[in-house]
Amino acid sequence: MSKYKMIAPAVPNVPWQEKPEGLKGAPVWRYTENPIIGRNPVEGVARIFNSAVMPYGDGFIGVFRGEQTNGIPYIYLGRSNDAIHWEFDKEKIHFVDQNGKEFMPVYAYDPRLVKIEDTYYIIWCQDFYGASIGLAKTTDFKTFVRLENPFIPFNRNAVLFPRKINGNYVMLSRPSDSGHTPFGDIFLSESPDMTYWGKHRHVMGKGSEWWESVKIGGGAAPIETSEGWLLFYHGVSGTCNGFVYSIGGAILDIDNPSVVKYRCETFLLTPEEWYEERGFVPNVCFPCATIHDPESGKIAIYYGAADSYVGLAFTKLDEIIDYIKEHSVVTESDTEIGIR
Ligand code: BMA
């Protein structure tokens, strides 16, 4: 009997490996065959990383950050039967505006993919006179309709909740600068129609713990549970040799997600393996999606590794919630409603 409940559609074929014996104290463990996506995965693309996947039909579908061989990132569609071996389209995703006219962003990176009711939304970072959030929808993964840019620049790391809360769509984002951003807290905004965004709230600030002391950003779409919204996010620390990106975990109030109920003071995963420590940008674990199954409590976390690869890690609902609760430290700025 599981202790906690996950509220999500069943995914019996969630990719999975049991926790290795002897891995004490760590609630998240890596897939032994990582990285699941290596370099030069498709013609014209040097690296795929920071990408989002989800169940679709009998298999899985995903939106992938592909670094083209000209150095410009774009989003590519990929499909898989097992969520581990992926086939990618050679052509980047083709966007149209709401009148059907081609509407391609100059560049597009770090996509997230979230299903709300019958529609799939892609959220990514793009140029809108500076780094900001792009938003598009599809129902068939053939036509991708770009919606209005939700926010003015500069902003990154937007993630939608998988259902409306109190009648509104809810999006997390991380206001930033136009460069590598030496600061950053997670905020949320609401919208009745995916066009007008407001009721902005502060969710959580960069942490007092060293591993997340420079900035944080939303990662995978929050998972609805009996304890609140389970959020995997990234936390960044600064070293004399650059930023280090680790994966953190928090649980947000179910009806008022700007309130942080629990926040894990330790990272859940930090760069340790060669594919996380060595690559185009060393020392990056950057979560963008989970595939999760309410019946078994299995959660597979997809993360970009060293801006070069895609890694896969696992945890279980009861274990991760207990771990976050047992190691939780929340500050006033976490637990307040987040309006001043
Ligand atoms: C951030 C984003 C991510 C990237 C990370 C580390 O600012 O650009 O795409 O993974 O830096 O380079």
Residues whose N, C-alpha, C, O or C-beta is under 5 A from the ligand:
A	BS01	BMA	D110 V281 V284 F286 D307
